[in-house]
Amino acid sequence: MELRATFDTVAEIYDAVRPGYPEPLFDDIAAMVGLGPGDPVLEVGCGSGQATESLYARRYAITALDPGPALIAAARRRFADAHDVAFVISRFEDWVAPAQGYRLVAAAQSWHWTPQARAFAGAALALRPDGWLAVFGSCPVRYPPWFLAAAKPLYMRHAPELWGPPSESWYLPQGPVSGLFAGSGWFAPATHRAYPWIWPHTAESYRAFLRSRSDFNGIAEPRREALIDALAEAIVAHGGELEIGYESHLYLAAAV
């Protein structure tokens, strides 16, 4: 199973524990693009609707794609009474978008899963001449020293291949995403904005979050559960709370 397909196997957990994104990020997109109510937006990899919530609150007309049937089912439940949100079960690279149909293509924590050879071209062809592409994702950037000291030997014992920079590092300024815009030939150089925030956890909420991760679900269950249990126990041993410093990074560019 592809790692990105594992999210659908834990759709209920994913829907319950995954956070949204800072509201100023969406305010900046609206201001820079000039988006208003009714403008058509295509969301790539919507999951169960974390970013969709903020897009919908701004009254855009949203088409939201995700390849996971269970995730789309959760998103449809979340937006059961909503208007102007259409959910489609599909990978972006497999979906035929209406030509020049959208003012904005938005991808929240999903662009790194999309084959890059087709991603930027597909976005550009789906956009109107005045369209924009917004790629954003959140990455942990600061853990308490006590947690790092406790966690490393636990990873080394149970799943050493998981120790190191998380996949979300793709969205950091030193990652590849900014250069991909410039090198695509389809978009102007991206404007970058960063939004810091704190995600507080209990032992149980962190346990649930780890069970929603593709890297954890990519290893055998006995090792996965042993590592998750050990990390949760370490949090309990240090007072039962863990605060992780996060940054959400936005890359926004106009089609050329």
QUIBEL-V151976 format. One record per residue. N is the residue number from 1. OMEGA is omega in degrees with one decimal (NA if undefined). D_FIRST is the distance of its C-alpha to the first C-alpha in whole Angstrom. Layout:
# QUIBEL-V151976
N|OMEGA|D_FIRST + N|OMEGA|D_FIRST
This chain:
# QUIBEL-V151976
1|174.1|0 + 2|-178.9|4 + 3|-177.4|6 + 4|178.0|8 + 5|-177.9|7 + 6|-179.2|7 + 7|-177.3|11 + 8|179.6|11 + 9|179.5|11 + 10|-172.3|14 + 11|-178.3|15 + 12|176.8|19 + 13|-179.8|19 + 14|-178.2|18 + 15|-175.7|21 + 16|-167.8|23 + 17|-175.7|23 + 18|-177.7|22 + 19|170.6|25 + 20|-176.0|26 + 21|-177.3|28 + 22|-178.8|32 + 23|177.5|34 + 24|176.6|36 + 25|-179.1|33 + 26|174.4|33 + 27|-179.8|37 + 28|177.0|37 + 29|-178.5|34 + 30|-177.2|37 + 31|-175.8|40 + 32|-179.2|39 + 33|-174.0|37 + 34|-178.9|40 + 35|175.6|38 + 36|179.7|40 + 37|179.3|39 + 38|179.3|38 + 39|-177.3|36 + 40|-178.4|33 + 41|173.8|30 + 42|177.3|27 + 43|-177.5|24 + 44|178.3|21 + 45|-172.8|18 + 46|-175.2|20 + 47|178.1|18 + 48|170.5|20 + 49|-177.4|23 + 50|177.7|24 + 51|179.6|25 + 52|178.5|26 + 53|-176.2|29 + 54|175.7|31 + 55|-178.7|31 + 56|179.9|32 + 57|178.7|35 + 58|169.5|36 + 59|172.6|36 + 60|172.0|34 + 61|-165.2|33 + 62|163.8|29 + 63|-173.3|27 + 64|-178.0|23 + 65|166.8|20 + 66|-179.3|16 + 67|-175.2|13 + 68|179.0|13 + 69|-179.4|15 + 70|176.9|16 + 71|178.2|16 + 72|177.1|19 + 73|177.5|20 + 74|178.4|21 + 75|179.5|23 + 76|175.7|25 + 77|-179.7|26 + 78|-175.9|27 + 79|-174.6|29 + 80|-177.4|30 + 81|-174.7|34 + 82|173.8|33 + 83|175.1|34 + 84|170.2|33 + 85|177.5|29 + 86|-179.6|27 + 87|-177.3|23 + 88|176.1|21 + 89|-179.5|18 + 90|164.1|17 + 91|-179.1|15 + 92|-176.0|18 + 93|179.2|18 + 94|-172.5|18 + 95|177.9|21 + 96|-178.8|24 + 97|172.4|26 + 98|-177.8|30 + 99|177.4|32 + 100|-174.9|34 + 101|-167.7|33 + 102|171.9|32 + 103|-175.7|34 + 104|163.6|31 + 105|-177.6|27 + 106|178.9|26 + 107|-178.9|22 + 108|176.5|22 + 109|-176.0|20 + 110|-172.2|17 + 111|-179.6|19 + 112|176.5|17 + 113|-174.3|14 + 114|179.1|16 + 115|-170.9|17 + 116|-179.9|20 + 117|-178.3|22 + 118|-170.9|22 + 119|-174.4|21 + 120|177.4|25 + 121|179.4|27 + 122|178.0|25 + 123|-177.6|26 + 124|-178.7|30 + 125|178.6|30 + 126|-173.3|29 + 127|169.2|32 + 128|179.1|35 + 129|178.0|38 + 130|-174.4|38 + 131|-177.0|35 + 132|173.9|33 + 133|176.2|29 + 134|176.6|28 + 135|-179.5|25 + 136|179.9|25 + 137|-178.4|23 + 138|-176.5|24 + 139|172.9|24 + 140|-177.4|26 + 141|-177.2|29 + 142|172.8|31 + 143|173.2|30 + 144|179.6|34 + 145|-179.3|35 + 146|-178.1|35 + 147|178.1|31 + 148|-180.0|30 + 149|179.9|32 + 150|-171.6|31 + 151|-172.9|27 + 152|179.3|27 + 153|178.3|28 + 154|174.6|26 + 155|-178.6|23 + 156|-178.6|24 + 157|-169.5|25 + 158|-175.5|21 + 159|-175.5|19 + 160|-179.3|21 + 161|-179.8|18 + 162|-179.6|18 + 163|179.8|21 + 164|-179.0|22 + 165|-179.8|22 + 166|179.6|20 + 167|179.4|18 + 168|177.8|20 + 169|175.7|23 + 170|-175.2|22 + 171|177.9|24 + 172|-178.6|27 + 173|178.7|30 + 174|176.8|29 + 175|-172.0|26 + 176|-163.8|25 + 177|-177.4|25 + 178|179.6|29 + 179|178.8|29 + 180|175.2|27 + 181|-174.8|29 + 182|-176.9|32 + 183|-174.7|30 + 184|-174.5|29 + 185|-177.4|32 + 186|-173.4|32 + 187|172.3|32 + 188|175.2|35 + 189|-172.9|35 + 190|166.6|33 + 191|-176.4|35 + 192|172.3|33 + 193|179.4|34 + 194|-175.8|33 + 195|179.9|33 + 196|176.2|33 + 197|-178.4|33 + 198|174.7|32 + 199|178.6|30 + 200|179.9|31 + 201|159.4|29 + 202|177.1|30 + 203|-176.9|29 + 204|178.9|27 + 205|177.7|26 + 206|175.8|24 + 207|-179.8|23 + 208|178.6|21 + 209|-179.4|20 + 210|177.9|18 + 211|176.8|16 + 212|-173.7|15 + 213|179.7|14 + 214|-178.3|11 + 215|177.7|12 + 216|179.7|13 + 217|176.0|10 + 218|177.5|8 + 219|-175.6|11 + 220|-173.9|12 + 221|-178.4|14 + 222|178.8|18 + 223|-179.5|18 + 224|-176.3|16 + 225|177.4|19 + 226|179.6|22 + 227|-179.9|21 + 228|179.2|21 + 229|-178.1|24 + 230|178.4|26 + 231|177.6|26 + 232|178.7|27 + 233|177.7|30 + 234|177.8|31 + 235|177.9|31 + 236|-178.3|33 + 237|179.6|35 + 238|172.9|36 + 239|174.0|37 + 240|-179.5|34 + 241|178.9|34 + 242|175.7|31 + 243|-178.5|32 + 244|175.6|30 + 245|-179.3|31 + 246|166.9|29 + 247|169.5|29 + 248|-176.8|28 + 249|-179.7|29 + 250|172.9|29 + 251|-171.6|30 + 252|-176.9|32 + 253|176.7|33 + 254|173.3|35 + 255|179.3|34 + 256|NA|36
